[in-house]
């Protein structure tokens, strides 16, 4: 999809063996983007889950009596 080769090498995260991760360098823009998108997705998903949990606890604590509050 992105057959562009770059002058400098870009770091990408790849699997190396059983359960291991390693950083490999690539000059292919397509490989860099293709390997970076899942990492960005996991970061955004984690951020959303944390915000949902935090807002749920805050909303719950506003509704209930003081002795029933959590965290």
PQR file of N, CA, C, O and H, with PARSE charges and radii, in Angstrom:
ATOM      1  N   UNK A   1       0.816  -1.188   0.000 -0.4000 1.5000
ATOM      2  CA  UNK A   1       0.000   0.000   0.000 -0.0000 2.0000
ATOM      3  C   UNK A   1       0.867   1.263   0.000  0.5500 1.7000
ATOM      4  O   UNK A   1       0.619   2.198  -0.762 -0.5500 1.4000
ATOM      5  N   UNK A   2       1.865   1.276   0.847 -0.4000 1.5000
ATOM      6  CA  UNK A   2       2.764   2.428   0.903 -0.0000 2.0000
ATOM      7  C   UNK A   2       4.172   1.964   0.535  0.5500 1.7000
ATOM      8  O   UNK A   2       4.982   1.687   1.419 -0.5500 1.4000
ATOM      9  H   UNK A   2       2.067   0.516   1.466  0.4000 1.0000
ATOM     10  N   UNK A   3       4.466   1.877  -0.752 -0.4000 1.5000
ATOM     11  CA  UNK A   3       5.757   1.319  -1.164 -0.0000 2.0000
ATOM     12  C   UNK A   3       6.908   2.325  -1.128  0.5500 1.7000
ATOM     13  O   UNK A   3       7.854   2.211  -1.908 -0.5500 1.4000
ATOM     14  H   UNK A   3       3.808   2.103  -1.471  0.4000 1.0000
ATOM     15  N   UNK A   4       6.834   3.298  -0.234 -0.4000 1.5000
ATOM     16  CA  UNK A   4       7.873   4.319  -0.174 -0.0000 2.0000
ATOM     17  C   UNK A   4       9.016   3.852   0.717  0.5500 1.7000
ATOM     18  O   UNK A   4       8.788   3.316   1.802 -0.5500 1.4000
ATOM     19  H   UNK A   4       6.066   3.390   0.399  0.4000 1.0000
ATOM     20  N   UNK A   5      10.228   4.056   0.261 -0.4000 1.5000
ATOM     21  CA  UNK A   5      11.404   3.772   1.083 -0.0000 2.0000
ATOM     22  C   UNK A   5      11.962   5.089   1.589  0.5500 1.7000
ATOM     23  O   UNK A   5      12.052   6.068   0.848 -0.5500 1.4000
ATOM     24  H   UNK A   5      10.412   4.492  -0.620  0.4000 1.0000
ATOM     25  N   UNK A   6      12.333   5.101   2.848 -0.4000 1.5000
ATOM     26  CA  UNK A   6      12.828   6.311   3.485 -0.0000 2.0000
ATOM     27  C   UNK A   6      14.338   6.263   3.619  0.5500 1.7000
ATOM     28  O   UNK A   6      14.944   5.194   3.553 -0.5500 1.4000
ATOM     29  H   UNK A   6      12.260   4.306   3.450  0.4000 1.0000
ATOM     30  N   UNK A   7      14.939   7.423   3.806 -0.4000 1.5000
ATOM     31  CA  UNK A   7      16.389   7.483   4.009 -0.0000 2.0000
ATOM     32  C   UNK A   7      16.773   6.975   5.391  0.5500 1.7000
ATOM     33  O   UNK A   7      17.736   6.224   5.547 -0.5500 1.4000
ATOM     34  H   UNK A   7      14.447   8.292   3.860  0.4000 1.0000
ATOM     35  N   UNK A   8      16.003   7.396   6.389 -0.4000 1.5000
ATOM     36  CA  UNK A   8      16.325   6.966   7.751 -0.0000 2.0000
ATOM     37  C   UNK A   8      15.505   5.739   8.125  0.5500 1.7000
ATOM     38  O   UNK A   8      14.450   5.484   7.544 -0.5500 1.4000
ATOM     39  H   UNK A   8      15.221   8.006   6.262  0.4000 1.0000
ATOM     40  N   UNK A   9      15.993   4.994   9.086 -0.4000 1.5000
ATOM     41  CA  UNK A   9      15.310   3.781   9.522 -0.0000 2.0000
ATOM     42  C   UNK A   9      14.380   4.117  10.683  0.5500 1.7000
ATOM     43  O   UNK A   9      14.735   4.888  11.575 -0.5500 1.4000
ATOM     44  H   UNK A   9      16.850   5.201   9.558  0.4000 1.0000
ATOM     45  N   UNK A  10      13.198   3.534  10.660 -0.4000 1.5000
ATOM     46  CA  UNK A  10      12.199   3.774  11.693 -0.0000 2.0000
ATOM     47  C   UNK A  10      12.054   2.531  12.573  0.5500 1.7000
ATOM     48  O   UNK A  10      12.118   1.411  12.067 -0.5500 1.4000
ATOM     49  H   UNK A  10      12.910   2.907   9.936  0.4000 1.0000
ATOM     50  N   UNK A  11      11.858   2.715  13.892 -0.4000 1.5000
ATOM     51  CA  UNK A  11      11.711   1.553  14.777 -0.0000 2.0000
ATOM     52  C   UNK A  11      10.300   0.967  14.700  0.5500 1.7000
ATOM     53  O   UNK A  11       9.318   1.708  14.648 -0.5500 1.4000
ATOM     54  H   UNK A  11      11.806   3.625  14.303  0.4000 1.0000
ATOM     55  N   UNK A  12      10.204  -0.345  14.693 -0.4000 1.5000
ATOM     56  CA  UNK A  12       8.919  -1.036  14.744 -0.0000 2.0000
ATOM     57  C   UNK A  12       9.008  -2.151  15.773  0.5500 1.7000
ATOM     58  O   UNK A  12      10.082  -2.700  16.020 -0.5500 1.4000
ATOM     59  H   UNK A  12      11.002  -0.947  14.736  0.4000 1.0000
ATOM     60  N   UNK A  13       7.870  -2.477  16.370 -0.4000 1.5000
ATOM     61  CA  UNK A  13       7.817  -3.561  17.348 -0.0000 2.0000
ATOM     62  C   UNK A  13       7.396  -4.829  16.624  0.5500 1.7000
ATOM     63  O   UNK A  13       6.372  -4.850  15.941 -0.5500 1.4000
ATOM     64  H   UNK A  13       6.998  -2.031  16.169  0.4000 1.0000
ATOM     65  N   UNK A  14       8.185  -5.886  16.773 -0.4000 1.5000
ATOM     66  CA  UNK A  14       7.868  -7.165  16.140 -0.0000 2.0000
ATOM     67  C   UNK A  14       7.941  -8.272  17.184  0.5500 1.7000
ATOM     68  O   UNK A  14       8.545  -8.107  18.244 -0.5500 1.4000
ATOM     69  H   UNK A  14       9.017  -5.869  17.328  0.4000 1.0000
ATOM     70  N   UNK A  15       7.316  -9.401  16.868 -0.4000 1.5000
ATOM     71  CA  UNK A  15       7.400 -10.566  17.755 -0.0000 2.0000
ATOM     72  C   UNK A  15       8.686 -11.316  17.457  0.5500 1.7000
ATOM     73  O   UNK A  15       9.072 -11.483  16.300 -0.5500 1.4000
ATOM     74  H   UNK A  15       6.825  -9.536  16.007  0.4000 1.0000
ATOM     75  N   UNK A  16       9.337 -11.763  18.508 -0.4000 1.5000
ATOM     76  CA  UNK A  16      10.558 -12.551  18.353 -0.0000 2.0000
ATOM     77  C   UNK A  16      10.451 -13.781  19.232  0.5500 1.7000
ATOM     78  O   UNK A  16      10.699 -13.715  20.436 -0.5500 1.4000
ATOM     79  H   UNK A  16       9.024 -11.628  19.448  0.4000 1.0000
ATOM     80  N   UNK A  17      10.092 -14.876  18.648 -0.4000 1.5000
ATOM     81  CA  UNK A  17      10.011 -16.116  19.413 -0.0000 2.0000
ATOM     82  C   UNK A  17       8.731 -16.222  20.218  0.5500 1.7000
ATOM     83  O   UNK A  17       7.717 -15.607  19.889 -0.5500 1.4000
ATOM     84  H   UNK A  17       9.890 -14.930  17.670  0.4000 1.0000
ATOM     85  N   UNK A  18       8.794 -17.011  21.274 -0.4000 1.5000
ATOM     86  CA  UNK A  18       7.625 -17.298  22.090 -0.0000 2.0000
ATOM     87  C   UNK A  18       7.371 -16.148  23.064  0.5500 1.7000
ATOM     88  O   UNK A  18       8.106 -15.986  24.038 -0.5500 1.4000
ATOM     89  H   UNK A  18       9.618 -17.511  21.541  0.4000 1.0000
ATOM     90  N   UNK A  19       6.348 -15.362  22.807 -0.4000 1.5000
ATOM     91  CA  UNK A  19       5.936 -14.305  23.721 -0.0000 2.0000
ATOM     92  C   UNK A  19       6.889 -13.137  23.854  0.5500 1.7000
ATOM     93  O   UNK A  19       6.665 -12.265  24.694 -0.5500 1.4000
ATOM     94  H   UNK A  19       5.752 -15.495  22.015  0.4000 1.0000
ATOM     95  N   UNK A  20       7.925 -13.087  23.074 -0.4000 1.5000
ATOM     96  CA  UNK A  20       8.885 -12.002  23.188 -0.0000 2.0000
ATOM     97  C   UNK A  20       8.640 -10.911  22.163  0.5500 1.7000
ATOM     98  O   UNK A  20       8.111 -11.167  21.082 -0.5500 1.4000
ATOM     99  H   UNK A  20       8.107 -13.795  22.392  0.4000 1.0000
ATOM    100  N   UNK A  21       9.020  -9.716  22.505 -0.4000 1.5000
ATOM    101  CA  UNK A  21       8.932  -8.594  21.578 -0.0000 2.0000
ATOM    102  C   UNK A  21      10.333  -8.074  21.320  0.5500 1.7000
ATOM    103  O   UNK A  21      11.215  -8.147  22.175 -0.5500 1.4000
ATOM    104  H   UNK A  21       9.450  -9.508  23.383  0.4000 1.0000
ATOM    105  N   UNK A  22      10.509  -7.554  20.135 -0.4000 1.5000
ATOM    106  CA  UNK A  22      11.801  -6.962  19.837 -0.0000 2.0000
ATOM    107  C   UNK A  22      11.584  -5.766  18.933  0.5500 1.7000
ATOM    108  O   UNK A  22      10.578  -5.686  18.227 -0.5500 1.4000
ATOM    109  H   UNK A  22       9.792  -7.495  19.441  0.4000 1.0000
ATOM    110  N   UNK A  23      12.509  -4.852  18.952 -0.4000 1.5000
ATOM    111  CA  UNK A  23      12.420  -3.659  18.118 -0.0000 2.0000
ATOM    112  C   UNK A  23      13.284  -3.884  16.887  0.5500 1.7000
ATOM    113  O   UNK A  23      14.481  -4.152  16.984 -0.5500 1.4000
ATOM    114  H   UNK A  23      13.326  -4.916  19.525  0.4000 1.0000
ATOM    115  N   UNK A  24      12.650  -3.769  15.731 -0.4000 1.5000
ATOM    116  CA  UNK A  24      13.353  -3.921  14.462 -0.0000 2.0000
ATOM    117  C   UNK A  24      13.287  -2.589  13.726  0.5500 1.7000
ATOM    118  O   UNK A  24      12.316  -1.843  13.859 -0.5500 1.4000
ATOM    119  H   UNK A  24      11.678  -3.551  15.651  0.4000 1.0000
ATOM    120  N   UNK A  25      14.294  -2.305  12.974 -0.4000 1.5000
ATOM    121  CA  UNK A  25      14.342  -1.066  12.199 -0.0000 2.0000
ATOM    122  C   UNK A  25      13.938  -1.361  10.754  0.5500 1.7000
ATOM    123  O   UNK A  25      14.319  -2.386  10.189 -0.5500 1.4000
ATOM    124  H   UNK A  25      15.083  -2.910  12.866  0.4000 1.0000
ATOM    125  N   UNK A  26      13.163  -0.448  10.165 -0.4000 1.5000
ATOM    126  CA  UNK A  26      12.737  -0.626   8.783 -0.0000 2.0000
ATOM    127  C   UNK A  26      12.774   0.706   8.053  0.5500 1.7000
ATOM    128  O   UNK A  26      12.621   1.765   8.661 -0.5500 1.4000
ATOM    129  H   UNK A  26      12.853   0.385  10.624  0.4000 1.0000
ATOM    130  N   UNK A  27      12.976   0.643   6.765 -0.4000 1.5000
ATOM    131  CA  UNK A  27      12.939   1.842   5.933 -0.0000 2.0000
ATOM    132  C   UNK A  27      11.638   1.947   5.152  0.5500 1.7000
ATOM    133  O   UNK A  27      11.385   2.952   4.488 -0.5500 1.4000
ATOM    134  H   UNK A  27      13.100  -0.218   6.271  0.4000 1.0000
ATOM    135  N   UNK A  28      10.822   0.920   5.231 -0.4000 1.5000
ATOM    136  CA  UNK A  28       9.557   0.894   4.504 -0.0000 2.0000
ATOM    137  C   UNK A  28       8.483   1.630   5.309  0.5500 1.7000
ATOM    138  O   UNK A  28       8.207   1.279   6.456 -0.5500 1.4000
ATOM    139  H   UNK A  28      11.028   0.103   5.770  0.4000 1.0000
ATOM    140  N   UNK A  29       7.891   2.637   4.706 -0.4000 1.5000
ATOM    141  CA  UNK A  29       6.850   3.405   5.376 -0.0000 2.0000
ATOM    142  C   UNK A  29       5.619   2.537   5.630  0.5500 1.7000
ATOM    143  O   UNK A  29       4.974   2.671   6.670 -0.5500 1.4000
ATOM    144  H   UNK A  29       8.116   2.922   3.774  0.4000 1.0000
ATOM    145  N   UNK A  30       5.288   1.655   4.698 -0.4000 1.5000
ATOM    146  CA  UNK A  30       4.139   0.771   4.859 -0.0000 2.0000
ATOM    147  C   UNK A  30       4.293  -0.165   6.042  0.5500 1.7000
ATOM    148  O   UNK A  30       3.344  -0.372   6.798 -0.5500 1.4000
ATOM    149  H   UNK A  30       5.812   1.546   3.853  0.4000 1.0000
ATOM    150  N   UNK A  31       5.472  -0.731   6.210 -0.4000 1.5000
ATOM    151  CA  UNK A  31       5.725  -1.628   7.342 -0.0000 2.0000
ATOM    152  C   UNK A  31       5.642  -0.865   8.660  0.5500 1.7000
ATOM    153  O   UNK A  31       5.098  -1.374   9.640 -0.5500 1.4000
ATOM    154  H   UNK A  31       6.244  -0.563   5.596  0.4000 1.0000
ATOM    155  N   UNK A  32       6.174   0.341   8.689 -0.4000 1.5000
ATOM    156  CA  UNK A  32       6.137   1.152   9.906 -0.0000 2.0000
ATOM    157  C   UNK A  32       4.700   1.481  10.305  0.5500 1.7000
ATOM    158  O   UNK A  32       4.324   1.318  11.466 -0.5500 1.4000
ATOM    159  H   UNK A  32       6.616   0.755   7.893  0.4000 1.0000
ATOM    160  N   UNK A  33       3.901   1.942   9.352 -0.4000 1.5000
ATOM    161  CA  UNK A  33       2.509   2.303   9.639 -0.0000 2.0000
ATOM    162  C   UNK A  33       1.706   1.064  10.021  0.5500 1.7000
ATOM    163  O   UNK A  33       0.926   1.098  10.972 -0.5500 1.4000
ATOM    164  H   UNK A  33       4.206   2.075   8.409  0.4000 1.0000
ATOM    165  N   UNK A  34       1.894  -0.027   9.285 -0.4000 1.5000
ATOM    166  CA  UNK A  34       1.158  -1.255   9.561 -0.0000 2.0000
ATOM    167  C   UNK A  34       1.449  -1.841  10.926  0.5500 1.7000
ATOM    168  O   UNK A  34       0.567  -2.447  11.536 -0.5500 1.4000
ATOM    169  H   UNK A  34       2.528  -0.055   8.512  0.4000 1.0000
ATOM    170  N   UNK A  35       2.647  -1.677  11.412 -0.4000 1.5000
ATOM    171  CA  UNK A  35       3.002  -2.203  12.735 -0.0000 2.0000
ATOM    172  C   UNK A  35       2.684  -1.215  13.847  0.5500 1.7000
ATOM    173  O   UNK A  35       2.552  -1.621  15.002 -0.5500 1.4000
ATOM    174  H   UNK A  35       3.363  -1.185  10.917  0.4000 1.0000
ATOM    175  N   UNK A  36       2.558   0.069  13.534 -0.4000 1.5000
ATOM    176  CA  UNK A  36       2.290   1.075  14.559 -0.0000 2.0000
ATOM    177  C   UNK A  36       0.803   1.197  14.877  0.5500 1.7000
ATOM    178  O   UNK A  36       0.446   1.515  16.011 -0.5500 1.4000
ATOM    179  H   UNK A  36       2.665   0.399  12.597  0.4000 1.0000
ATOM    180  N   UNK A  37      -0.067   0.952  13.906 -0.4000 1.5000
ATOM    181  CA  UNK A  37      -1.503   1.142  14.113 -0.0000 2.0000
ATOM    182  C   UNK A  37      -2.053   0.261  15.238  0.5500 1.7000
ATOM    183  O   UNK A  37      -2.811   0.774  16.060 -0.5500 1.4000
ATOM    184  H   UNK A  37       0.224   0.693  12.985  0.4000 1.0000
ATOM    185  N   UNK A  38      -1.722  -1.029  15.327 -0.4000 1.5000
ATOM    186  CA  UNK A  38      -2.246  -1.821  16.456 -0.0000 2.0000
ATOM    187  C   UNK A  38      -1.777  -1.312  17.819  0.5500 1.7000
ATOM    188  O   UNK A  38      -2.530  -1.376  18.791 -0.5500 1.4000
ATOM    189  H   UNK A  38      -1.106  -1.446  14.659  0.4000 1.0000
ATOM    190  N   UNK A  39      -0.565  -0.817  17.900 -0.4000 1.5000
ATOM    191  CA  UNK A  39      -0.043  -0.292  19.170 -0.0000 2.0000
ATOM    192  C   UNK A  39      -0.831   0.946  19.573  0.5500 1.7000
ATOM    193  O   UNK A  39      -1.198   1.096  20.738 -0.5500 1.4000
ATOM    194  H   UNK A  39       0.047  -0.766  17.110  0.4000 1.0000
ATOM    195  N   UNK A  40      -1.091   1.829  18.623 -0.4000 1.5000
ATOM    196  CA  UNK A  40      -1.875   3.033  18.899 -0.0000 2.0000
ATOM    197  C   UNK A  40      -3.288   2.645  19.327  0.5500 1.7000
ATOM    198  O   UNK A  40      -3.851   3.264  20.230 -0.5500 1.4000
ATOM    199  H   UNK A  40      -0.792   1.707  17.676  0.4000 1.0000
ATOM    200  N   UNK A  41      -3.858   1.638  18.694 -0.4000 1.5000
ATOM    201  CA  UNK A  41      -5.194   1.170  19.057 -0.0000 2.0000
ATOM    202  C   UNK A  41      -5.264   0.648  20.477  0.5500 1.7000
ATOM    203  O   UNK A  41      -6.226   0.926  21.193 -0.5500 1.4000
ATOM    204  H   UNK A  41      -3.400   1.136  17.961  0.4000 1.0000
ATOM    205  N   UNK A  42      -4.261  -0.103  20.891 -0.4000 1.5000
ATOM    206  CA  UNK A  42      -4.232  -0.635  22.262 -0.0000 2.0000
ATOM    207  C   UNK A  42      -4.108   0.501  23.268  0.5500 1.7000
ATOM    208  O   UNK A  42      -4.751   0.466  24.318 -0.5500 1.4000
ATOM    209  H   UNK A  42      -3.480  -0.329  20.309  0.4000 1.0000
ATOM    210  N   UNK A  43      -3.306   1.493  22.970 -0.4000 1.5000
ATOM    211  CA  UNK A  43      -3.143   2.639  23.875 -0.0000 2.0000
ATOM    212  C   UNK A  43      -4.466   3.394  24.011  0.5500 1.7000
ATOM    213  O   UNK A  43      -4.868   3.738  25.122 -0.5500 1.4000
ATOM    214  H   UNK A  43      -2.784   1.522  22.117  0.4000 1.0000
ATOM    215  N   UNK A  44      -5.141   3.653  22.896 -0.4000 1.5000
ATOM    216  CA  UNK A  44      -6.414   4.372  22.945 -0.0000 2.0000
ATOM    217  C   UNK A  44      -7.493   3.559  23.659  0.5500 1.7000
ATOM    218  O   UNK A  44      -8.281   4.117  24.423 -0.5500 1.4000
ATOM    219  H   UNK A  44      -4.814   3.374  21.993  0.4000 1.0000
ATOM    220  N   UNK A  45      -7.535   2.265  23.423 -0.4000 1.5000
ATOM    221  CA  UNK A  45      -8.502   1.401  24.099 -0.0000 2.0000
ATOM    222  C   UNK A  45      -8.270   1.399  25.606  0.5500 1.7000
ATOM    223  O   UNK A  45      -9.226   1.449  26.380 -0.5500 1.4000
ATOM    224  H   UNK A  45      -6.895   1.811  22.803  0.4000 1.0000
ATOM    225  N   UNK A  46      -7.019   1.342  26.026 -0.4000 1.5000
ATOM    226  CA  UNK A  46      -6.689   1.366  27.456 -0.0000 2.0000
ATOM    227  C   UNK A  46      -7.097   2.688  28.088  0.5500 1.7000
ATOM    228  O   UNK A  46      -7.649   2.714  29.188 -0.5500 1.4000
ATOM    229  H   UNK A  46      -6.242   1.301  25.398  0.4000 1.0000
ATOM    230  N   UNK A  47      -6.824   3.779  27.394 -0.4000 1.5000
ATOM    231  CA  UNK A  47      -7.197   5.102  27.901 -0.0000 2.0000
ATOM    232  C   UNK A  47      -8.707   5.210  28.062  0.5500 1.7000
ATOM    233  O   UNK A  47      -9.189   5.712  29.077 -0.5500 1.4000
ATOM    234  H   UNK A  47      -6.375   3.758  26.501  0.4000 1.0000
ATOM    235  N   UNK A  48      -9.459   4.742  27.066 -0.4000 1.5000
ATOM    236  CA  UNK A  48     -10.918   4.788  27.137 -0.0000 2.0000
ATOM    237  C   UNK A  48     -11.447   3.945  28.290  0.5500 1.7000
ATOM    238  O   UNK A  48     -12.357   4.376  28.999 -0.5500 1.4000
ATOM    239  H   UNK A  48      -9.067   4.334  26.241  0.4000 1.0000
ATOM    240  N   UNK A  49     -10.895   2.753  28.488 -0.4000 1.5000
ATOM    241  CA  UNK A  49     -11.348   1.881  29.574 -0.0000 2.0000
ATOM    242  C   UNK A  49     -11.096   2.528  30.933  0.5500 1.7000
ATOM    243  O   UNK A  49     -11.947   2.454  31.819 -0.5500 1.4000
ATOM    244  H   UNK A  49     -10.156   2.403  27.912  0.4000 1.0000
ATOM    245  N   UNK A  50      -9.951   3.154  31.104 -0.4000 1.5000
ATOM    246  CA  UNK A  50      -9.627   3.822  32.369 -0.0000 2.0000
ATOM    247  C   UNK A  50     -10.572   4.989  32.620  0.5500 1.7000
ATOM    248  O   UNK A  50     -11.046   5.170  33.741 -0.5500 1.4000
ATOM    249  H   UNK A  50      -9.260   3.214  30.384  0.4000 1.0000
ATOM    250  N   UNK A  51     -10.853   5.787  31.583 -0.4000 1.5000
ATOM    251  CA  UNK A  51     -11.768   6.917  31.751 -0.0000 2.0000
ATOM    252  C   UNK A  51     -13.184   6.451  32.078  0.5500 1.7000
ATOM    253  O   UNK A  51     -13.856   7.058  32.911 -0.5500 1.4000
ATOM    254  H   UNK A  51     -10.468   5.640  30.672  0.4000 1.0000
ATOM    255  N   UNK A  52     -13.641   5.384  31.434 -0.4000 1.5000
ATOM    256  CA  UNK A  52     -14.981   4.858  31.714 -0.0000 2.0000
ATOM    257  C   UNK A  52     -15.070   4.378  33.158  0.5500 1.7000
ATOM    258  O   UNK A  52     -16.046   4.672  33.849 -0.5500 1.4000
ATOM    259  H   UNK A  52     -13.095   4.891  30.757  0.4000 1.0000
ATOM    260  N   UNK A  53     -14.060   3.643  33.618 -0.4000 1.5000
ATOM    261  CA  UNK A  53     -14.072   3.161  35.005 -0.0000 2.0000
ATOM    262  C   UNK A  53     -14.059   4.321  35.996  0.5500 1.7000
ATOM    263  O   UNK A  53     -14.807   4.313  36.973 -0.5500 1.4000
ATOM    264  H   UNK A  53     -13.268   3.405  33.057  0.4000 1.0000
ATOM    265  N   UNK A  54     -13.215   5.312  35.746 -0.4000 1.5000
ATOM    266  CA  UNK A  54     -13.108   6.455  36.649 -0.0000 2.0000
ATOM    267  C   UNK A  54     -14.422   7.230  36.707  0.5500 1.7000
ATOM    268  O   UNK A  54     -14.896   7.574  37.789 -0.5500 1.4000
ATOM    269  H   UNK A  54     -12.607   5.319  34.952  0.4000 1.0000
ATOM    270  N   UNK A  55     -15.005   7.504  35.547 -0.4000 1.5000
ATOM    271  CA  UNK A  55     -16.255   8.259  35.510 -0.0000 2.0000
ATOM    272  C   UNK A  55     -17.409   7.476  36.134  0.5500 1.7000
ATOM    273  O   UNK A  55     -18.303   8.071  36.736 -0.5500 1.4000
ATOM    274  H   UNK A  55     -14.620   7.225  34.667  0.4000 1.0000
ATOM    275  N   UNK A  56     -17.400   6.156  35.998 -0.4000 1.5000
ATOM    276  CA  UNK A  56     -18.434   5.329  36.622 -0.0000 2.0000
ATOM    277  C   UNK A  56     -18.346   5.416  38.139  0.5500 1.7000
ATOM    278  O   UNK A  56     -19.369   5.556  38.810 -0.5500 1.4000
ATOM    279  H   UNK A  56     -16.674   5.673  35.509  0.4000 1.0000
ATOM    280  N   UNK A  57     -17.154   5.334  38.678 -0.4000 1.5000
ATOM    281  CA  UNK A  57     -16.973   5.423  40.132 -0.0000 2.0000
ATOM    282  C   UNK A  57     -17.371   6.802  40.636  0.5500 1.7000
ATOM    283  O   UNK A  57     -18.031   6.913  41.670 -0.5500 1.4000
ATOM    284  H   UNK A  57     -16.324   5.220  38.133  0.4000 1.0000
ATOM    285  N   UNK A  58     -16.985   7.847  39.929 -0.4000 1.5000
ATOM    286  CA  UNK A  58     -17.331   9.210  40.347 -0.0000 2.0000
ATOM    287  C   UNK A  58     -18.846   9.401  40.325  0.5500 1.7000
ATOM    288  O   UNK A  58     -19.409   9.967  41.261 -0.5500 1.4000
ATOM    289  H   UNK A  58     -16.449   7.757  39.090  0.4000 1.0000
ATOM    290  N   UNK A  59     -19.508   8.936  39.271 -0.4000 1.5000
ATOM    291  CA  UNK A  59     -20.967   9.065  39.175 -0.0000 2.0000
ATOM    292  C   UNK A  59     -21.662   8.268  40.279  0.5500 1.7000
ATOM    293  O   UNK A  59     -22.612   8.755  40.894 -0.5500 1.4000
ATOM    294  H   UNK A  59     -19.050   8.476  38.510  0.4000 1.0000
ATOM    295  N   UNK A  60     -21.197   7.063  40.527 -0.4000 1.5000
ATOM    296  CA  UNK A  60     -21.780   6.224  41.580 -0.0000 2.0000
ATOM    297  C   UNK A  60     -21.629   6.899  42.939  0.5500 1.7000
ATOM    298  O   UNK A  60     -22.573   6.929  43.728 -0.5500 1.4000
ATOM    299  H   UNK A  60     -20.426   6.668  40.027  0.4000 1.0000
ATOM    300  N   UNK A  61     -20.453   7.436  43.208 -0.4000 1.5000
ATOM    301  CA  UNK A  61     -20.202   8.075  44.501 -0.0000 2.0000
ATOM    302  C   UNK A  61     -21.053   9.326  44.695  0.5500 1.7000
ATOM    303  O   UNK A  61     -21.364   9.685  45.831 -0.5500 1.4000
ATOM    304  H   UNK A  61     -19.686   7.411  42.567  0.4000 1.0000
ATOM    305  N   UNK A  62     -21.435   9.993  43.613 -0.4000 1.5000
ATOM    306  CA  UNK A  62     -22.306  11.158  43.722 -0.0000 2.0000
ATOM    307  C   UNK A  62     -23.740  10.765  44.078  0.5500 1.7000
ATOM    308  O   UNK A  62     -24.457  11.539  44.712 -0.5500 1.4000
ATOM    309  H   UNK A  62     -21.183   9.701  42.690  0.4000 1.0000
ATOM    310  N   UNK A  63     -24.154   9.576  43.674 -0.4000 1.5000
ATOM    311  CA  UNK A  63     -25.538   9.134  43.859 -0.0000 2.0000
ATOM    312  C   UNK A  63     -25.776   8.532  45.244  0.5500 1.7000
ATOM    313  O   UNK A  63     -26.806   8.802  45.861 -0.5500 1.4000
ATOM    314  H   UNK A  63     -23.572   8.947  43.159  0.4000 1.0000
ATOM    315  N   UNK A  64     -24.848   7.730  45.734 -0.4000 1.5000
ATOM    316  CA  UNK A  64     -25.087   6.945  46.952 -0.0000 2.0000
ATOM    317  C   UNK A  64     -24.779   7.737  48.220  0.5500 1.7000
ATOM    318  O   UNK A  64     -24.202   8.823  48.178 -0.5500 1.4000
ATOM    319  H   UNK A  64     -24.011   7.511  45.232  0.4000 1.0000
ATOM    320  N   UNK A  65     -25.185   7.154  49.350 -0.4000 1.5000
ATOM    321  CA  UNK A  65     -24.898   7.750  50.654 -0.0000 2.0000
ATOM    322  C   UNK A  65     -23.390   7.694  50.919  0.5500 1.7000
ATOM    323  O   UNK A  65     -22.703   6.836  50.365 -0.5500 1.4000
ATOM    324  H   UNK A  65     -25.654   6.272  49.385  0.4000 1.0000
ATOM    325  N   UNK A  66     -22.872   8.587  51.748 -0.4000 1.5000
ATOM    326  CA  UNK A  66     -21.423   8.621  52.007 -0.0000 2.0000
ATOM    327  C   UNK A  66     -20.839   7.303  52.510  0.5500 1.7000
ATOM    328  O   UNK A  66     -19.696   6.982  52.183 -0.5500 1.4000
ATOM    329  H   UNK A  66     -23.430   9.284  52.198  0.4000 1.0000
ATOM    330  N   UNK A  67     -21.586   6.537  53.291 -0.4000 1.5000
ATOM    331  CA  UNK A  67     -21.032   5.280  53.805 -0.0000 2.0000
ATOM    332  C   UNK A  67     -20.980   4.181  52.752  0.5500 1.7000
ATOM    333  O   UNK A  67     -20.319   3.164  52.963 -0.5500 1.4000
ATOM    334  H   UNK A  67     -22.514   6.798  53.556  0.4000 1.0000
ATOM    335  N   UNK A  68     -21.662   4.362  51.619 -0.4000 1.5000
ATOM    336  CA  UNK A  68     -21.668   3.356  50.555 -0.0000 2.0000
ATOM    337  C   UNK A  68     -20.679   3.663  49.426  0.5500 1.7000
ATOM    338  O   UNK A  68     -20.601   2.921  48.447 -0.5500 1.4000
ATOM    339  H   UNK A  68     -22.199   5.188  51.448  0.4000 1.0000
ATOM    340  N   UNK A  69     -19.943   4.730  49.564 -0.4000 1.5000
ATOM    341  CA  UNK A  69     -19.022   5.132  48.494 -0.0000 2.0000
ATOM    342  C   UNK A  69     -17.855   4.159  48.361  0.5500 1.7000
ATOM    343  O   UNK A  69     -17.440   3.520  49.327 -0.5500 1.4000
ATOM    344  H   UNK A  69     -20.006   5.333  50.359  0.4000 1.0000
ATOM    345  N   UNK A  70     -17.338   4.066  47.135 -0.4000 1.5000
ATOM    346  CA  UNK A  70     -16.177   3.214  46.864 -0.0000 2.0000
ATOM    347  C   UNK A  70     -14.985   4.084  46.505  0.5500 1.7000
ATOM    348  O   UNK A  70     -15.132   5.216  46.045 -0.5500 1.4000
ATOM    349  H   UNK A  70     -17.675   4.586  46.350  0.4000 1.0000
ATOM    350  N   UNK A  71     -13.823   3.538  46.722 -0.4000 1.5000
ATOM    351  CA  UNK A  71     -12.543   4.207  46.448 -0.0000 2.0000
ATOM    352  C   UNK A  71     -12.535   5.585  47.038  0.5500 1.7000
ATOM    353  O   UNK A  71     -11.543   6.304  46.913 -0.5500 1.4000
ATOM    354  H   UNK A  71     -13.704   2.618  47.095  0.4000 1.0000
TER
END
